[in-house]
């Protein structure tokens, strides 16, 4: 699972909750997620849609 989240506390909480059931990787931006996915194929992406640079409203 790839978690795309720019808030460190949210990443910490999500990893704590999800790591019992999933292998969890995280990145801090949409750009980093795209780059990460060039070399990996996650089964699931948990994406924050409101982030600087690539948010849904931009």
mmCIF file as gemmi writes it, N, C-alpha and C atoms, coordinates in Angstrom:
data_model
loop_
_atom_site.group_PDB
_atom_site.id
_atom_site.type_symbol
_atom_site.label_atom_id
_atom_site.label_alt_id
_atom_site.label_comp_id
_atom_site.label_asym_id
_atom_site.label_entity_id
_atom_site.label_seq_id
_atom_site.pdbx_PDB_ins_code
_atom_site.Cartn_x
_atom_site.Cartn_y
_atom_site.Cartn_z
_atom_site.occupancy
_atom_site.B_iso_or_equiv
_atom_site.pdbx_formal_charge
_atom_site.auth_seq_id
_atom_site.auth_asym_id
_atom_site.pdbx_PDB_model_num
ATOM 1 N N . UNK Axp A 1 ? 0.844 -1.167 0 1 0 ? 1 A 1
ATOM 2 C CA . UNK Axp A 1 ? 0 0 0 1 0 ? 1 A 1
ATOM 3 C C . UNK Axp A 1 ? 0.893 1.234 0 1 0 ? 1 A 1
ATOM 4 N N . UNK Axp A 2 ? 0.532 2.201 -0.809 1 0 ? 2 A 1
ATOM 5 C CA . UNK Axp A 2 ? 1.233 3.472 -0.825 1 0 ? 2 A 1
ATOM 6 C C . UNK Axp A 2 ? 0.322 4.527 -0.216 1 0 ? 2 A 1
ATOM 7 N N . UNK Axp A 3 ? 0.829 5.209 0.805 1 0 ? 3 A 1
ATOM 8 C CA . UNK Axp A 3 ? 0.119 6.319 1.432 1 0 ? 3 A 1
ATOM 9 C C . UNK Axp A 3 ? 0.751 7.605 0.915 1 0 ? 3 A 1
ATOM 10 N N . UNK Axp A 4 ? -0.063 8.458 0.312 1 0 ? 4 A 1
ATOM 11 C CA . UNK Axp A 4 ? 0.397 9.75 -0.187 1 0 ? 4 A 1
ATOM 12 C C . UNK Axp A 4 ? -0.226 10.81 0.72 1 0 ? 4 A 1
ATOM 13 N N . UNK Axp A 5 ? 0.598 11.377 1.579 1 0 ? 5 A 1
ATOM 14 C CA . UNK Axp A 5 ? 0.094 12.281 2.622 1 0 ? 5 A 1
ATOM 15 C C . UNK Axp A 5 ? 1.194 13.253 3.006 1 0 ? 5 A 1
ATOM 16 N N . UNK Axp A 6 ? 0.841 14.539 3.095 1 0 ? 6 A 1
ATOM 17 C CA . UNK Axp A 6 ? 1.843 15.557 3.416 1 0 ? 6 A 1
ATOM 18 C C . UNK Axp A 6 ? 1.878 15.952 4.892 1 0 ? 6 A 1
ATOM 19 N N . UNK Axp A 7 ? 1.03 15.372 5.703 1 0 ? 7 A 1
ATOM 20 C CA . UNK Axp A 7 ? 1.023 15.665 7.139 1 0 ? 7 A 1
ATOM 21 C C . UNK Axp A 7 ? 1.678 14.504 7.904 1 0 ? 7 A 1
ATOM 22 N N . UNK Axp A 8 ? 2.852 14.74 8.495 1 0 ? 8 A 1
ATOM 23 C CA . UNK Axp A 8 ? 3.587 13.658 9.167 1 0 ? 8 A 1
ATOM 24 C C . UNK Axp A 8 ? 2.786 12.913 10.238 1 0 ? 8 A 1
ATOM 25 N N . UNK Axp A 9 ? 1.959 13.621 10.995 1 0 ? 9 A 1
ATOM 26 C CA . UNK Axp A 9 ? 1.163 12.943 12.024 1 0 ? 9 A 1
ATOM 27 C C . UNK Axp A 9 ? 0.161 11.984 11.396 1 0 ? 9 A 1
ATOM 28 N N . UNK Axp A 10 ? -0.453 12.384 10.29 1 0 ? 10 A 1
ATOM 29 C CA . UNK Axp A 10 ? -1.391 11.494 9.598 1 0 ? 10 A 1
ATOM 30 C C . UNK Axp A 10 ? -0.685 10.245 9.087 1 0 ? 10 A 1
ATOM 31 N N . UNK Axp A 11 ? 0.525 10.427 8.555 1 0 ? 11 A 1
ATOM 32 C CA . UNK Axp A 11 ? 1.304 9.278 8.072 1 0 ? 11 A 1
ATOM 33 C C . UNK Axp A 11 ? 1.598 8.333 9.22 1 0 ? 11 A 1
ATOM 34 N N . UNK Axp A 12 ? 2.034 8.881 10.339 1 0 ? 12 A 1
ATOM 35 C CA . UNK Axp A 12 ? 2.341 8.055 11.507 1 0 ? 12 A 1
ATOM 36 C C . UNK Axp A 12 ? 1.118 7.254 11.961 1 0 ? 12 A 1
ATOM 37 N N . UNK Axp A 13 ? -0.015 7.92 12.054 1 0 ? 13 A 1
ATOM 38 C CA . UNK Axp A 13 ? -1.235 7.237 12.49 1 0 ? 13 A 1
ATOM 39 C C . UNK Axp A 13 ? -1.682 6.173 11.489 1 0 ? 13 A 1
ATOM 40 N N . UNK Axp A 14 ? -1.654 6.513 10.213 1 0 ? 14 A 1
ATOM 41 C CA . UNK Axp A 14 ? -2.059 5.542 9.197 1 0 ? 14 A 1
ATOM 42 C C . UNK Axp A 14 ? -1.147 4.327 9.186 1 0 ? 14 A 1
ATOM 43 N N . UNK Axp A 15 ? 0.152 4.549 9.291 1 0 ? 15 A 1
ATOM 44 C CA . UNK Axp A 15 ? 1.08 3.421 9.33 1 0 ? 15 A 1
ATOM 45 C C . UNK Axp A 15 ? 0.836 2.553 10.554 1 0 ? 15 A 1
ATOM 46 N N . UNK Axp A 16 ? 0.595 3.189 11.685 1 0 ? 16 A 1
ATOM 47 C CA . UNK Axp A 16 ? 0.347 2.432 12.912 1 0 ? 16 A 1
ATOM 48 C C . UNK Axp A 16 ? -0.909 1.566 12.774 1 0 ? 16 A 1
ATOM 49 N N . UNK Axp A 17 ? -1.942 2.106 12.178 1 0 ? 17 A 1
ATOM 50 C CA . UNK Axp A 17 ? -3.206 1.376 12.023 1 0 ? 17 A 1
ATOM 51 C C . UNK Axp A 17 ? -3.107 0.296 10.948 1 0 ? 17 A 1
ATOM 52 N N . UNK Axp A 18 ? -2.49 0.627 9.818 1 0 ? 18 A 1
ATOM 53 C CA . UNK Axp A 18 ? -2.523 -0.262 8.66 1 0 ? 18 A 1
ATOM 54 C C . UNK Axp A 18 ? -1.404 -1.297 8.615 1 0 ? 18 A 1
ATOM 55 N N . UNK Axp A 19 ? -0.315 -1.052 9.306 1 0 ? 19 A 1
ATOM 56 C CA . UNK Axp A 19 ? 0.845 -1.938 9.168 1 0 ? 19 A 1
ATOM 57 C C . UNK Axp A 19 ? 0.62 -3.342 9.719 1 0 ? 19 A 1
ATOM 58 N N . UNK Axp A 20 ? -0.41 -3.539 10.513 1 0 ? 20 A 1
ATOM 59 C CA . UNK Axp A 20 ? -0.729 -4.895 10.973 1 0 ? 20 A 1
ATOM 60 C C . UNK Axp A 20 ? -1.303 -5.756 9.852 1 0 ? 20 A 1
ATOM 61 N N . UNK Axp A 21 ? -1.806 -5.104 8.804 1 0 ? 21 A 1
ATOM 62 C CA . UNK Axp A 21 ? -2.476 -5.822 7.723 1 0 ? 21 A 1
ATOM 63 C C . UNK Axp A 21 ? -1.831 -5.627 6.356 1 0 ? 21 A 1
ATOM 64 N N . UNK Axp A 22 ? -1.007 -4.587 6.212 1 0 ? 22 A 1
ATOM 65 C CA . UNK Axp A 22 ? -0.422 -4.249 4.925 1 0 ? 22 A 1
ATOM 66 C C . UNK Axp A 22 ? 1.044 -3.868 5.084 1 0 ? 22 A 1
ATOM 67 N N . UNK Axp A 23 ? 1.797 -4.062 4.018 1 0 ? 23 A 1
ATOM 68 C CA . UNK Axp A 23 ? 3.122 -3.45 3.935 1 0 ? 23 A 1
ATOM 69 C C . UNK Axp A 23 ? 2.868 -2.02 3.459 1 0 ? 23 A 1
ATOM 70 N N . UNK Axp A 24 ? 3.23 -1.037 4.278 1 0 ? 24 A 1
ATOM 71 C CA . UNK Axp A 24 ? 2.893 0.353 3.997 1 0 ? 24 A 1
ATOM 72 C C . UNK Axp A 24 ? 4.155 1.152 3.673 1 0 ? 24 A 1
ATOM 73 N N . UNK Axp A 25 ? 4.118 1.805 2.521 1 0 ? 25 A 1
ATOM 74 C CA . UNK Axp A 25 ? 5.146 2.774 2.125 1 0 ? 25 A 1
ATOM 75 C C . UNK Axp A 25 ? 4.455 4.134 2.097 1 0 ? 25 A 1
ATOM 76 N N . UNK Axp A 26 ? 5.226 5.202 2.249 1 0 ? 26 A 1
ATOM 77 C CA . UNK Axp A 26 ? 4.613 6.523 2.202 1 0 ? 26 A 1
ATOM 78 C C . UNK Axp A 26 ? 5.504 7.509 1.472 1 0 ? 26 A 1
ATOM 79 N N . UNK Axp A 27 ? 4.858 8.485 0.853 1 0 ? 27 A 1
ATOM 80 C CA . UNK Axp A 27 ? 5.53 9.623 0.226 1 0 ? 27 A 1
ATOM 81 C C . UNK Axp A 27 ? 4.745 10.866 0.612 1 0 ? 27 A 1
ATOM 82 N N . UNK Axp A 28 ? 5.382 12.039 0.444 1 0 ? 28 A 1
ATOM 83 C CA . UNK Axp A 28 ? 4.794 13.279 0.938 1 0 ? 28 A 1
ATOM 84 C C . UNK Axp A 28 ? 4.161 14.17 -0.127 1 0 ? 28 A 1
ATOM 85 N N . UNK Axp A 29 ? 4.162 13.738 -1.383 1 0 ? 29 A 1
ATOM 86 C CA . UNK Axp A 29 ? 3.585 14.601 -2.416 1 0 ? 29 A 1
ATOM 87 C C . UNK Axp A 29 ? 3.103 13.773 -3.6 1 0 ? 29 A 1
ATOM 88 N N . UNK Axp A 30 ? 2.272 14.401 -4.407 1 0 ? 30 A 1
ATOM 89 C CA . UNK Axp A 30 ? 1.81 13.748 -5.627 1 0 ? 30 A 1
ATOM 90 C C . UNK Axp A 30 ? 2.952 13.458 -6.581 1 0 ? 30 A 1
ATOM 91 N N . UNK Axp A 31 ? 3.884 14.41 -6.675 1 0 ? 31 A 1
ATOM 92 C CA . UNK Axp A 31 ? 5.046 14.22 -7.536 1 0 ? 31 A 1
ATOM 93 C C . UNK Axp A 31 ? 5.871 13.017 -7.09 1 0 ? 31 A 1
ATOM 94 N N . UNK Axp A 32 ? 6.072 12.897 -5.77 1 0 ? 32 A 1
ATOM 95 C CA . UNK Axp A 32 ? 6.835 11.77 -5.23 1 0 ? 32 A 1
ATOM 96 C C . UNK Axp A 32 ? 6.102 10.451 -5.456 1 0 ? 32 A 1
ATOM 97 N N . UNK Axp A 33 ? 4.775 10.481 -5.408 1 0 ? 33 A 1
ATOM 98 C CA . UNK Axp A 33 ? 3.988 9.27 -5.658 1 0 ? 33 A 1
ATOM 99 C C . UNK Axp A 33 ? 4.162 8.798 -7.099 1 0 ? 33 A 1
ATOM 100 N N . UNK Axp A 34 ? 4.121 9.747 -8.03 1 0 ? 34 A 1
ATOM 101 C CA . UNK Axp A 34 ? 4.307 9.385 -9.435 1 0 ? 34 A 1
ATOM 102 C C . UNK Axp A 34 ? 5.685 8.774 -9.645 1 0 ? 34 A 1
ATOM 103 N N . UNK Axp A 35 ? 6.697 9.394 -9.065 1 0 ? 35 A 1
ATOM 104 C CA . UNK Axp A 35 ? 8.068 8.885 -9.192 1 0 ? 35 A 1
ATOM 105 C C . UNK Axp A 35 ? 8.185 7.496 -8.552 1 0 ? 35 A 1
ATOM 106 N N . UNK Axp A 36 ? 7.576 7.308 -7.368 1 0 ? 36 A 1
ATOM 107 C CA . UNK Axp A 36 ? 7.634 6.021 -6.673 1 0 ? 36 A 1
ATOM 108 C C . UNK Axp A 36 ? 6.978 4.938 -7.525 1 0 ? 36 A 1
ATOM 109 N N . UNK Axp A 37 ? 5.858 5.274 -8.152 1 0 ? 37 A 1
ATOM 110 C CA . UNK Axp A 37 ? 5.127 4.294 -8.952 1 0 ? 37 A 1
ATOM 111 C C . UNK Axp A 37 ? 5.834 3.944 -10.259 1 0 ? 37 A 1
ATOM 112 N N . UNK Axp A 38 ? 6.82 4.715 -10.659 1 0 ? 38 A 1
ATOM 113 C CA . UNK Axp A 38 ? 7.608 4.357 -11.832 1 0 ? 38 A 1
ATOM 114 C C . UNK Axp A 38 ? 8.425 3.089 -11.593 1 0 ? 38 A 1
ATOM 115 N N . UNK Axp A 39 ? 8.732 2.79 -10.321 1 0 ? 39 A 1
ATOM 116 C CA . UNK Axp A 39 ? 9.558 1.631 -9.977 1 0 ? 39 A 1
ATOM 117 C C . UNK Axp A 39 ? 8.842 0.584 -9.137 1 0 ? 39 A 1
ATOM 118 N N . UNK Axp A 40 ? 7.598 0.847 -8.751 1 0 ? 40 A 1
ATOM 119 C CA . UNK Axp A 40 ? 6.842 -0.065 -7.898 1 0 ? 40 A 1
ATOM 120 C C . UNK Axp A 40 ? 5.401 -0.131 -8.388 1 0 ? 40 A 1
ATOM 121 N N . UNK Axp A 41 ? 4.718 -1.203 -8.036 1 0 ? 41 A 1
ATOM 122 C CA . UNK Axp A 41 ? 3.306 -1.343 -8.382 1 0 ? 41 A 1
ATOM 123 C C . UNK Axp A 41 ? 2.528 -1.651 -7.106 1 0 ? 41 A 1
ATOM 124 N N . UNK Axp A 42 ? 1.985 -0.629 -6.467 1 0 ? 42 A 1
ATOM 125 C CA . UNK Axp A 42 ? 1.238 -0.88 -5.23 1 0 ? 42 A 1
ATOM 126 C C . UNK Axp A 42 ? -0.099 -1.558 -5.526 1 0 ? 42 A 1
ATOM 127 N N . UNK Axp A 43 ? -0.559 -2.339 -4.582 1 0 ? 43 A 1
ATOM 128 C CA . UNK Axp A 43 ? -1.882 -2.934 -4.704 1 0 ? 43 A 1
ATOM 129 C C . UNK Axp A 43 ? -2.979 -1.912 -4.412 1 0 ? 43 A 1
ATOM 130 N N . UNK Axp A 44 ? -2.61 -0.911 -3.614 1 0 ? 44 A 1
ATOM 131 C CA . UNK Axp A 44 ? -3.582 0.095 -3.196 1 0 ? 44 A 1
ATOM 132 C C . UNK Axp A 44 ? -2.853 1.402 -2.923 1 0 ? 44 A 1
ATOM 133 N N . UNK Axp A 45 ? -3.472 2.522 -3.298 1 0 ? 45 A 1
ATOM 134 C CA . UNK Axp A 45 ? -2.931 3.838 -2.99 1 0 ? 45 A 1
ATOM 135 C C . UNK Axp A 45 ? -3.971 4.584 -2.168 1 0 ? 45 A 1
ATOM 136 N N . UNK Axp A 46 ? -3.555 5.048 -0.996 1 0 ? 46 A 1
ATOM 137 C CA . UNK Axp A 46 ? -4.391 5.887 -0.149 1 0 ? 46 A 1
ATOM 138 C C . UNK Axp A 46 ? -3.887 7.308 -0.349 1 0 ? 46 A 1
ATOM 139 N N . UNK Axp A 47 ? -4.704 8.151 -0.961 1 0 ? 47 A 1
ATOM 140 C CA . UNK Axp A 47 ? -4.261 9.447 -1.459 1 0 ? 47 A 1
ATOM 141 C C . UNK Axp A 47 ? -4.99 10.596 -0.781 1 0 ? 47 A 1
ATOM 142 N N . UNK Axp A 48 ? -4.219 11.517 -0.24 1 0 ? 48 A 1
ATOM 143 C CA . UNK Axp A 48 ? -4.75 12.778 0.273 1 0 ? 48 A 1
ATOM 144 C C . UNK Axp A 48 ? -5.035 13.66 -0.941 1 0 ? 48 A 1
ATOM 145 N N . UNK Axp A 49 ? -6.263 14.097 -1.131 1 0 ? 49 A 1
ATOM 146 C CA . UNK Axp A 49 ? -6.589 14.866 -2.336 1 0 ? 49 A 1
ATOM 147 C C . UNK Axp A 49 ? -6.384 16.37 -2.163 1 0 ? 49 A 1
ATOM 148 N N . UNK Axp A 50 ? -6.059 16.823 -0.966 1 0 ? 50 A 1
ATOM 149 C CA . UNK Axp A 50 ? -5.818 18.242 -0.746 1 0 ? 50 A 1
ATOM 150 C C . UNK Axp A 50 ? -4.373 18.417 -0.267 1 0 ? 50 A 1
ATOM 151 N N . UNK Axp A 51 ? -3.47 18.651 -1.247 1 0 ? 51 A 1
ATOM 152 C CA . UNK Axp A 51 ? -2.052 18.836 -0.943 1 0 ? 51 A 1
ATOM 153 C C . UNK Axp A 51 ? -1.516 19.967 -1.805 1 0 ? 51 A 1
ATOM 154 N N . UNK Axp A 52 ? -0.455 20.602 -1.327 1 0 ? 52 A 1
ATOM 155 C CA . UNK Axp A 52 ? 0.2 21.634 -2.121 1 0 ? 52 A 1
ATOM 156 C C . UNK Axp A 52 ? 0.767 21.018 -3.403 1 0 ? 52 A 1
ATOM 157 N N . UNK Axp A 53 ? 0.604 21.718 -4.504 1 0 ? 53 A 1
ATOM 158 C CA . UNK Axp A 53 ? 1.216 21.299 -5.754 1 0 ? 53 A 1
ATOM 159 C C . UNK Axp A 53 ? 0.365 20.461 -6.665 1 0 ? 53 A 1
ATOM 160 N N . UNK Axp A 54 ? -0.387 19.488 -6.128 1 0 ? 54 A 1
ATOM 161 C CA . UNK Axp A 54 ? -1.179 18.61 -6.988 1 0 ? 54 A 1
ATOM 162 C C . UNK Axp A 54 ? -2.536 18.291 -6.39 1 0 ? 54 A 1
ATOM 163 N N . UNK Axp A 55 ? -3.091 19.18 -5.628 1 0 ? 55 A 1
ATOM 164 C CA . UNK Axp A 55 ? -4.402 18.942 -5.031 1 0 ? 55 A 1
ATOM 165 C C . UNK Axp A 55 ? -5.5 18.944 -6.076 1 0 ? 55 A 1
ATOM 166 N N . UNK Axp A 56 ? -6.627 18.401 -5.765 1 0 ? 56 A 1
ATOM 167 C CA . UNK Axp A 56 ? -7.728 18.272 -6.725 1 0 ? 56 A 1
ATOM 168 C C . UNK Axp A 56 ? -8.285 19.622 -7.141 1 0 ? 56 A 1
ATOM 169 N N . UNK Axp A 57 ? -8.125 20.659 -6.313 1 0 ? 57 A 1
ATOM 170 C CA . UNK Axp A 57 ? -8.722 21.954 -6.611 1 0 ? 57 A 1
ATOM 171 C C . UNK Axp A 57 ? -7.792 22.861 -7.432 1 0 ? 57 A 1
ATOM 172 N N . UNK Axp A 58 ? -6.602 22.396 -7.741 1 0 ? 58 A 1
ATOM 173 C CA . UNK Axp A 58 ? -5.651 23.248 -8.475 1 0 ? 58 A 1
ATOM 174 C C . UNK Axp A 58 ? -5.825 23.151 -9.956 1 0 ? 58 A 1
